[in-house]
Amino acid sequence: LVLELNQVIIPTYGTVPDQQNLHTPEWVDFDDKPDSLFFKDGQRRIDFVLVYEDEGKKMTHKRSDRKKQKRKRQVYESNLINNGLQLEATRSVLDEKLIFVKVHAPWEVLCTYAEVMHIKLPLQHNDLKTRDSAFNWFSRLFRVDENIIKPEQEFFTAPFQKEHLSNFYIQDKDTFFNPATRSRIVHFILSRVEYATKNNVKKFGINKLLDTGIYKAAFPLHDSSFRHLSMDPNCPSERYLLYREWAHPKNIFKLQPLDFIRKYYGEKIGIYFAWLGFYTNMLTVAAVVGVGCFLYGCLTKDNCTWSQEVCDPNIGGNIIMCPQCDKVCTYWNLTITCESSKKLCIFDSFGTLVFAVFMGIWVTFFLEFWKRRQAELEYEWDTVEYLEQEEQVRPEYEARCTHVVMNEITQQEEYVPYTAWGKCVRMTFCTSAIFFWILLIIASVVGIIVYRLSVFLVFSAKLSQHISGTESIRKYLTPQTATSVTASVISFVVIMILNIIYEKVAILITDFELPRTQTDYENSLTTKMFLFQFVNYYSSCFYIAFFKGKFVGHPGSPVYWLGKYRNEECDPGGCLLELTTQLAIIVGGKAIWNNIQEVLLPLVKNLIGRYSAAARSEKVVPRWEHDYHLQPIGKLGLFYEYLEMVIQFGFVTLFVASFPLAPLLALINNMLEIRLDAWKLTTQFRRMVPQKAQDIGAWQPILQGIAILAVVTNAMIIAFTSDMIPRLVYYWSFSVPPYGSYSSHTMKGYINSTLSVFNISDFKNASKPFSPRFGNHTTCRQVYRDLRYPPGHQHQYEHNIYYWHVIAAKLAFIIVMEHVIYFVKFIISYIIPDVSQKTKSKVKREKYLTQKLLHENNLKGVTKNMGKIADKIVKGADSTFRPKDE
């Protein structure tokens, strides 16, 4: 965008325009009205506040540097005034070094830039009749009291045009542009006003001035204190109402006042809380079903035949297991795993299968109904055509536009920041950097695996499990458990450290890419961050679920990592319980860490700032100074909030077959998350510059990708990680003739028939245990179910027929489950339209009214004017040909 008004620019850093050509803000003293949102005259509203430190009182920079900074600031402020903004400067009450510059946009400026930015404004009231939902009476119980926060009036809107000003619904010029829209327009101007040139490159924008320290802060004002109503009768105290009816913990079970949130904070924050609230509501259904499946597992665990055999001293007590590591590990008794087998019965039950299928369908309902809800919000919040019409080019992109190219569409020359070759180089560099960091994460995962393998030897030696041991602690503190818990904790710590580092790297890479618009910037950063977080958070879970214990050989011929470390083995019941432990630690630890980082840190910083200003309690402090001492929202705004929730969504869907309580934990966390985020925004942070947003951006396809992948992962967890398929194969085929000896289908004998036998004398010297064999036993059993022929068989230690039946059943199960769920997902997606009929009617009605009011009225005006001109022409003709004597 090229600003039409003339601007005063510094030609070089060494020369300054004549001081007489510079316009300066009007200086006033604070009028002791702490709640005022207006200039000292009480008429002009404060739309934005700029804060800087008086260069004459700075002691941290050289004098020449201070003079340069002052010159840039003076020119910038002069150009703001040249662009029609009005400035008023006031010195700080608490710190005389700070200067607050208040910015006001007059009516003409607002109208001009509203048209430039294609801002939609009201035409007339929505006259479509709305039918109340059948559940309206129920939802009313959880809504905010309409007497406190009145519902927003619905209007049909259209992009603002000055020439059609009379067609818009204007009751009062002072309220036609609400505070959020006014702040957005002013920020648009602040981001594009120039302040200097260097080497023929223009320097402009408030963001660069903030980065270089010329200004310390720039923000719109909160309209009141969150603790009490404003004393100013012209202030609606919307911040106080939001805190009381939305952010306060007492409202944890209330619905959010989304229209009010959008009005105060803008569409971008509104759409985030709308999505988070919708996701949380949908989690209620998943949590209920998940708890039901968990309770089913708890109630049926006592009937778990294979667990009873493990704990039976006459069955499991007589089964001697082979050592799980070379030399230092000893033989052990199967009954040691009795407690873990009972816990495993809770999670590895038929209810788990039902829940995995349910979640595959649930996630489809969630995404489809969210599309409908999002379409409603797009219409109600005037963002349907936002991307095509309203979004402007990023100032950082504009500043680098030095190369001329031919636009294929317009056939006109335009400026771009890099050539095709330069863009290719940038993309290659960025892609290489991303792959490097992903490989670094994979390396850290390999390091954790090596830790598991090496520390297992230590725990096996220290926590030696003698057959005759009777200590109760050995039931719970096995080498596998100790290794799993410590590795999960270390994995969590590594994840957090890598997150902190990669966040900065991802921002640097995206800045180097130089995306054209803010949406492009956030989508690019979103893709990078999610790829990293996906590998970072889920890699250890994928390892436990699909790789651990799968490639281990057999006791006489184990497989080694790096030629040194013997590969890990799962417990006799599989790795499902370890996967559950890993998920619980990462999900729980992540929630605690995020709450500390998001809530406690801003709170502590604000408390320190509050108590450091000892004189504050004695002096009346204005609203702009109160807001200055709050924390800035950050450049990425809600990016990390979305990222946190999407990662949680992955845990809830990708591995839910191993942890049916995940939706319940997510539901509890999200109910708190909504109020904590609301509390943080309303009490601890400065007011965010309102921004438009059409939808949740790149997160939508990411959620859809997770939903598709979740079907595969849960099917594979049930098939390969849990022990469900081997048990079903045994029950239906190998417990009865011709393979079994029982007369009817049963789970009896399952443990004895699935733990392969190994002859102790076949141990190689490299892996032969130091400890002697126990009693007269000449054989031991494999820990994992590899299903091999016993010693003495002509195909000893090779996979038996049972193994191939199980493999075939697992593959068949995966294919059937995937196809059934994908088919149901397709049917649901087809049946549920993305846009409801009610929303379609509103959109059509609005387009009709826009055409009627703006175009037909304009045509009538032209016709009327043409009629007057015709009358004048006729009158002129009559007078010309009229006889002179008349």
N, C-alpha and C positions, 0 to 999 in steps of 0.2 A: 504494500500500500504506500502511495506517495502522498504525503500530507500537502494539502493545497495551500495552506497558509504559509506565508514567508517565515523563515526561521533564521535566528542568528546563530552561526556555527563558528567555533574556533577553527581558523584555517590550519594552524599547527599548534603544538603544545607550547611553543615559545612566544607566540603573539596572541594578543587579546583584543577584541573589538573595543571600540571606544566605550567607556563606562556609561556614557550618556545614552547609548543605544540599548542598554540592558534594562529590562523591567525587573523590579524587585518586589517581593511580597510585602504586604501591609503588615507593619509590626504593631501588636497590641499586647496589653497585659491581661493576665488571667482574671476573669470577672468573678471568681469565687462561686461559680455555679458548677458543681462537680458532675451533675447529670446532663449538662447541656450537650446537645449534638449539633449545635449551630455556631456560626461565626459570632463575634461579639455583638453584632447588630441584631441577633436573634431571628434573622430572616433566612439567611443562606445556610443550607444544610451542609455538614461536613461529609463529603463522600469518600475521602481518602486522607491518610496521614503519612507524611514523610518525616523521618527523624534523622538528624545528623548531629555531629559533635562540632561545636564551635572551633574552627581551625585556629583561631587566635589563642585558644586555651589548650590545644593539643601539645603534648610534650613527647610523644612517641615517634614523631617523624621529623625529618629535616625541614627547615624553614621553606626551602624551595619546593619540596613535595607538598607541604601544606598549602602553599600559594597556588600550585597547579590544581590541587583538589578543589580549592575554593573557586577558582575560575570555572572549572567544569560545572560545578554545582550552580554557580550564578547563571551561566549560560543556559543550563538545563531548565532552571526555574523561569528564566526569561522566555524561553521557547514555549514552556507550558502556558504562560500568560498570553503569548502570541497566538497560541492555538485556542484561545477563548476561555481557558480555565482561570479561576480566581483563587489567589493564594493569600493566606493569612498566617503569620509567624508568631509564635509565643515561646518564651523561654520556660524551661522546666521549673517546676515548683521545688523539686527535691534535689536536682543536680543542675547547677547553673551552666554547666558545659553543654547540656543537651538543648537543642532547638527543635520544636515541633512545628512543621509546616502543614497547615490544614488546607485541603484542596476542595473546591466547590465547582461543580459543572452547571452553568446556567442552562436555561430552557433551550436556547438555540443550539448550544453544543450537544445537548442530549438528543435533540431531534436529528441533527446532522449525522451523528455517529450511530444512532439507532437505525437509520436508513443504510448507512455504510455496512453495518454489521448484520443487516437483515434480521433484526430482532422482532419477534412476533409480539404484537400488542392487541388488546381486546377491541373487537368490533361491536358486538352486542351480546346480551345474555344468551346462554344456551337454552333454546326453547324446545328441545327434544324431551319428551316424557320418558322418565326412567322408572323401571319397574323394580320394586324392592325384592331382594333375594329372599328365598324361603327361610334362609338361616339368618336373616337380618336381625331378628329379635335376639338370637343367641349371641351374635358378634357385638350387639349393642352393650352387652354386659361387660365387655372388655375394652370398649372404646373410651377415649378421653372425653370428659364431660364437655358437651357442646356449648354450655354456658360459659365455660372458661376459655376454651379455644374454639372459636366459631368456625364452622366449615367454610372453606374458600368458595366464593361464588364462581360458577362455571361460565366462561365466555367463549364465543367463537373468536378466533384470532387470525391475524394476517400479518405478513412482514410490513413493517412501518414504512410509510411514504409521506414525506412532508407535503407533497402536493395534494394528498387526499386526507389531510389532517382532520377535516370536518367529519369524515366518515368514521373515525375512531371514537371509542367510548371514553370521552374525557369529561369527568365531572369536576376535577380540580387539577390544575397543572402541577401543583406541588406533590400530588400523590399518584399521578398518571404513571410515572416511572418509579417503581418501588426502590427501596434502598439497595437491594441486591443488584438490580439492573443498573442503577446509577454507579455503583462501585465497579461493576464489570465494564461499563463504558469508560470510566476514568482510568482503570487499569489498562485498557486497550490503548488509550492515548499515552499513558506513562511509558508503555513498553515500546513506543515508536518515535518518541521525540528525541532529537539529536542533541548532543552536547559537545562534540569535538570531531575533528578529522585528523587523520595521521596517514601520511603517504597516500593521499587521495582515497582513503578508506573511511567511511563515515562511522562514527561511534555513537550508538544511541541505545536507549532503553534503560529502565529502572533496574533491571536484573544485573546489568554490568556495573552500574553504580553501586549496587549493594555488594557485589562480589569484590569490588576494589576498595570498599570501606568508605566511599564518599558519603553514602547514606548508611545508617546503622539499621534502619527498618523501614518498611512500607507496608501498610495494612489498612483495611477498612475497619470502622469502629463497631464494637458491640454496642447495642442500643441501651444497655442498662447493666447494673450489677446482677449477678445470678442469685444473690442472697435476698434481695428485696426489690420491690417495685421502684421505678424511677420517680423522682420528685418532680420531674419536668412533665407538665400536663400534655405536651406534644409528643411524648415518647410512648410507644405502645408496650414497652417492656417485654418484647418477644423473647429475649434471652432468659429472663426470669421465668416466663411461662414454660419454655422448653425445659429448663432445669427441673421445675416443679412437677410437670406432667409427663416428662419423657425420660430425663436422665436420672432422676432420683430412684434409689433402689426400691422404694415402695411400689414402683410401677412395673416391676419385673414381669407381671402377668398381664399387663395392659398392651393393647395394640398401639403401634406407633402413629403419631400424627404426621403422616408422610407429607401431606400438602403443606403443612406448617413448616416442616423441616426444609422442604424444597424452597419455600418462600424466603426463609431466613438464610440458608446456606447455599442455595443453588441446586441445580439439577444433578450435578455430579455426586454430591454427598447424598442427595435424596435417593438416587438410584442405587447407591451402595446399601443404604439402610433398608430400602425396599427389598433388594435381593437377599440380604442377610436375614431379614424378618421372614421372608417367604421360605427360605431354606430351613430356617429353624422350625417353622410351622410344619413343614413336610417331614422333618426329622422326628416329630412327635409320633407319627404313624410307624416309622421304621423302628423307633425306640421301643414302642409297645410290642411289636412283633419280635424284636430281638430279645427283649426280656422274657417273653413267652417261650421262645426257643431255649433260652438259658435255663429257665425254671423246668422245662421239660427234661433237659439234660440232668439237672439236679435230682429230679424225682425218679429218673430211670437209672441213675448211676449204680444203685444197689442191685439192679437186675442185669448189670453188665457182666456177662458170663466170662469173657476173656480177662477182665480185671479180677474177677473172683479166682480164676485159675492162677493168675500171677501172685495173688496174696495167699493162696492156699498152701500151707506148709507141705502138704503131700504132693503137690504138683509143682508150683513155683519154687518151693523149698528144696526140691530134688533136682532142679535144673541149674547146672553150673554154666556160667557164661564165660566166653573167652575174654582175655584181656583186651582193653580198648586202646592200648598203646604198646610200643615196643619195650621189652625188658623190664622197666620199672613198674608197669601195671601188673596187677595180680588177677587171679580168677575171682569171680564174685557170684553171689547168689541172686537169682532173678527176683526174689521177694524184696530186695532192697528198693526196687522201683514200684512197690505197691502203692505208695501215696501218690506218686506222679501218675500212675495208671488210673487211679480213682478220679483225679482231677481231669485227666484226659477224657474220661467217659462223659464229662459234662459238656466239653466242647466238640468232641468227635462223636456226634450222635446223629440220628436221622433228622432231628430238628435243625441241625446245621445245614443239611442239604436243602431243606425247605426254605430256610432263611436266605441262603445264597441265591436260589431261584427268585425268591420274593424281591431281594435287593436289585437284581438285574432288571426286574419289571418296574420297581419303585423309582429307580433313577431315570427311567424313560418318562414316567408320569411327571416327575419333578421338572425335567427339562422342557417338556411340552407345555405344561401349565405355566411355567415361568415365561415362556415365549408369549403366551396369551397375556399374562399380567404385564409383561414388558411393553407389549403393543398398546395396552391401555394407558400406561404411564407415558409412552411416547406421544400419544395424542393429547392427553390431559396436560402434559407439561411442555407442549409445543416443540418437540424435538424430532418429529417425524422426518422432516427434510433438512435436518440440521447439518449433516455432513456435506450436502451439496451446496448449501447456501451460506451458512454462517461461519464455518471454521476458517480462521485466518492463518496465514503463514507464520511460522515461528520467527521472532526477531533475529535469533541466532542464524537461521537459514538465510534471511534477507541480507544480513550483514556480509555474508560470504558470496553473494551472487555477483560474480565478476566475469563469468564466461557467457558468451552469446551463442545461443542455439536457435534453430528454426523449429517452431511449434508445428507439428504435423497437422493438428486440427485447425488452428487459426491461420496457418501459413504466415505467421508474424514472428519477428525476432523476440526472444525473451532471455532473461538472465538466469543462469543457474550457477550453483556454487562449485561445480566440478564437471569435467568432461566425462565422456563415456569410459575412457581409459582410467581416469581418476576414480570413478565410481567402482570400476572393476577391482582396482587396487585396494580401495577401502573395504569392499565386501570380502575380498580374499583375506585381508589382514584380520578383520573381525571374526570371520568364520574360523580361521586358524586359532585365534585366541580362545574362542569358545571351546573348541575341541581340546585344546591344551588343558583348560581348567577341568573339563569333564574327565579327561584322562587322569588328572591329578586326584580327583575324587575317587576314581576307580582304584588308583594306587593306594589311597588311604583305606579303601575297603579291603584290598589285598593285605595291607598291613594288619588290619583287625583280624583277618582270617589267620594270618601267621601267628598273631598273638594268641588266638584261640588254640591253635595247634600246639604251640610251645608251652602255654600256661597250663594246658590240660595235663601235660606230663608232671608239672609241679604239683597240681592239686591231687593227681592220682597218687603221687608219692606221699604227700602230707596227709591226705584224707584216705589212707589205705583202707580198703573195705575187706576185712577178714570175714570169712564165711561164718565164723562163730561170734561175730560182733553183735552185741545186743544194745548198743547205745542208741537211744531214741533219736539223737541228732542225725545219725547216719541216714535216717529215712528221708530227711529233708535236705541235708547239705551233702549232696553227692558231687563228684568232680564235674559232671555235666552241668548241674545247676550252678555251681560256683563259677564255672567258665562262662556260662550263658549270661548270668547277671552282670559280672564284671565287664564282659565284652560289650554288653548293651550300654552300660554306663559310659564306657570309654568311647563307644561309637557316637553316643549323644553329644559328648563334649567335643569330639572332632567335628561333628556336624555343625555345632554352634560356631566354632572358631572359623571353619571354612565359609560359613554364611557371612560373617562379618567382613572377611577379606573379599569375597566374591561380589558382594553388593557394590563395593567401591569400584571394582574392576568392570562390572557390567555397566555401570553408569559412565565410566570413562570410554568404554567401547562404543556405547550408544551415542555419546557426545561426538565421538570421532566420525561415526556414520553420518551425522548431520541430517536427521529426518526432517521432512518439509513442514509438517504440522504437529501440534501437540499430541493428537491422537496417534499419528504415525510413530512419534517418539515413544509414547507409552506402550503401544503394541509391540514395538521392537524390543524395548526393555523387558516387557512381560514375557516374551518368548524366550529371551536369554535367561532371565531369572528362573523361569519355570523349568527349563531344561536342566539347569544346574540343580535346582531344588529337588527335581524329580530323581535325579541320580543320587544326590546327597542324602535325601531322606529315605528313599525306597530301596536303594541298592542292597543294604544289609538285610532287609526283609525278603527281597527276591533271592538272595543267596541262601538264607535259611529255608525258604519255602521250596525252592526248585533245584538247588545244587548241593546243599549239605547232605551228606549221607547217601548220595546217589551214585558216586563214582569212587568206591572204596575197595573194590576187589573182595577178597575173602581172607580169613585169618592166616592162611598159609601163603597168600600172595597179595599183600596190601598195596594200595596205590599211594605214592608219596608226592607231596608238593615240593617243588624246587629241589627234588631229589633228596630231601632231608626230612621234611615233616610229613608224618603219616596223616592221610586225609581223615577229616572228622566223620564220626559216625553218629547216627541218631539213636535215641532211646528205643527200646523194643516197640514202643507205641508210635514211633515216628517223631518228626520234628515239629509237630503241630503245637505242642505246649510251649516249646521254645519260641516259636513265632509269636504266640500270644504274649509271652513275656516281653519280647522285643517291642511289640506294638504298644503294650501298656506303658513301658518305660519311655519310649520316644513321644507318644501322644501326651502322656501326663507331664513329662519334663518340658516338652515344648510349650504346653499351655501355661505352666508356671513361669517359665522363662519369659514368654511374651508378655504376660501380665506385669511382671516386674519391670520389663523394659519399657512398656507402653504407659504404665500408670505411675509406678513409684518414681521413676526418673524425672518426669515433668513435675510431679508433686514436690519432690525434694528440691529441685532447682527453683521452683517458685517460692518455696518456703525460705530458702537461703536468700533469694532476692528480696523477699518481704522483710525479713529481719535485718538485712544489711542496711536498709534505709530506716535508720532509727527515728528520723524526724517525721516519718510518714504519719504516725499516729497524732502528731500535733498540728499538721497542716492539712488544709483542704486540697485534695488532689483531683485534677480533672479526669474525665473519662479517658482521654487519649493517653494520659500518662499511666493510668491503671492498666490499660491494654498493652502498652509498650513493655511492661514488666512481665507479661505472660510469655509463654514459649511460642516460637514460630511453628507453623504447621509442617514446614519442610517442602522442598520442591516437588517431591513425588506424591505428596498428599496421601491419598488412600491406597496407594499401590501396595504397601506392606500389609494393610488390612485385608485386601483381596487375596494376596499371596498366602497369608496365614490360613484363611478360610478354604482356599482351593486345595492346599496341601492337606488340610484336615479332611476335606471331601474325598481326597484320594485314599486316605487311611480308612475312611468309613466304607468305601465302595470296593477298593482293590483287594483288601485282605479280610473282608467281613466274614468270610467262611471260617476263619480261625478265631474270630473275636466278636461274637454276636452282641456284646455289650457296647461296642464302639459307637453305635448311634445314640445310645443313652448318654454316654460320656460327652459326645459332641453336642447333644441337646442341652445338657446342663452348662457346658462351657459357653455355648452360643447365647443362651439366655443371659448369662453374666456379661458376655462380650458386647451385646447390644447396649446394655446400660453403662458398661465401662467406657465404651467408645463415645457414647453420648455424653457421659459425665466429663470425659477428657476434653471433648470439643467445646462444651459449654462453660467449663470452669478453668481449664488449665492452658488452653491455647488461644492465641489471637484468632479473630474471625478470619476465616479463609476467604480469599477472593472467589466470589461465586463464579462457577464455570458451567457451561452446557455439557451435557453428555447424552447421547442417543440411547446407549445401552451399556452393558458392562464390558464392552470392547472385546479384546482378544481373549478374555477369560471364557467367553461363551464357547468358542470352538475347543478350548482346552478342556472344559467340562464335558463336552460331547466326546472328545477323545478318551478321557478317563472312563466315561460310561461304557464305551465300546470295549476298552481294554479290561474293564472290571469283570465282564462276563467270562473272558478267557482266563484271567488269573484265578477267579473263584472256582471255575471248573477244574483247573489244573491243581489247585490246592486240595480240593476234595479227592481228585484222582491220584495225585502223586505224593502229597504231603500228609494227608490223613490216612487212616488205615481202613476206611469204609469199604473201598472196592475189594481188597483182599478178604475182608470178613464176609461180604456178600457172596463172593465167589466160593468161599469155603462153605457157607451156609447152604447155598443152592446146589453145589456140584460136588464138593470134596468131603462133605460130612456123611454122604450116603454112597452106596455102591454105584458105579464100580470102583471109585477111588477111595471112598470111606467105608467105615465098618458099622456106622449107626443105621438103624432101620428107618429113622425119620430125620428130617432136616433139623439140625441143632448146631449150636456154637460150642458144644463140648468138644474138647480135644483140639481146639483151634491153636492154642499156644504151642502145644507139643508138636503139632504138625507143621507149623510155619517157621520155627526157629531151626535153621539148618544145623546139622551135626558136623563137627570137625574133630579129627583125630589129633590128640595132643602131640603125638610123636611126629607129626608132619610139619611142626613149626620149624622155620628156618632159623639158623643161628643168629641172624641179625635181629629177629623179632621175638625170639624165644624168651619168655619171662624168667626173671631171676628166681621168683618164688616157686617152690615145688608144687606139684599138682596136689589137689585135695583128696585125701582118702584113696579109694580104689578106682576113682574116676579116670578113665582113659580118653574120654571125649569131652568137648565143651560145645556150647551153642553160639552161633553168630548172634550179635546184638541186633542187627538189622535184619529185616525179612528179605533176604536175597534168594531164598527158595532154591536150594541146590541139592543134588543127589548126595547121599551120605557116603562116608568112606567105605570102600569095599565094593561099591557099585561099579559096573563097567564104565560108567560116565561120571565117576565121582568128582564132586565139586563143580560140575557143570549144572546149568539151569535145568530144572525139572519141568514136567508138564504143567504143574500148578503155576509156575512162573509165567509161562506163555499164555495160559488162560487169563491170568491177572492182567498182563500187558494188553491183551486184546480187549478185555472188559474196560480197562482204563481209557484206551483210545476210543472205544465205542461210546463210553459215557461222555467224554469231552465233546465228541461230534454231536451226539444227540442233545446234550444240554445246551450247547452253543446255538445249534440250529433252532431249537424250540424257543429259547429266549429271544434270539434275534428276530424270529418270525413274529413273536408277540410284540416286540418293540416296533417292528415295521407296521403292524396293524394299528397299534396305539398311535404312532406318529401320523398315520394316514387318517385315522378317525378324528383326532383332535386338531382342529385348524389353528394356525398360528395367531390369527386375529379373529376375535369374536365378532358375531354379527352386530352386536350393539356398538362396538368400536367402529366397524365399517360404516354404519349408518351415520355416526357422528362425523367421520372424516368426509363423507359425501356431502353432508349438510353444510359443513364448514366451507368446502370448496365452492358449493353453490352460492352461499352467501357472499363469499369473497368476490366471486365473479359479478354477482348482482350489485353489491355495494360499491366496489372499487371501479369496475369497468362500465357497467350500465349507467351508474350515476355520472361517471365522467363523460360518457357519450351523451347523456341528456344535457349536461352542462355545455358541451360543445354545440349541440343542436340549438340550445337556447341562445347561445351567443351568436351562432350563425343566423338565427332568426332576427335578432336585433340588428345585426349588420345588414340583412336583407331589407328590413324596414327602413333603415337609414338611406340605403341606396334608392329605394322606391320613392321616399320623400324627396330626396335630392333630385331625382328624375322629374317628379311632378313640378317642383319649383323651377326647374330649368325650362320646361316646355309650357309653363303657365303664361297666359297673356299678360303683358306689362301693365295694362290698366287695372288688373286685379291686384 
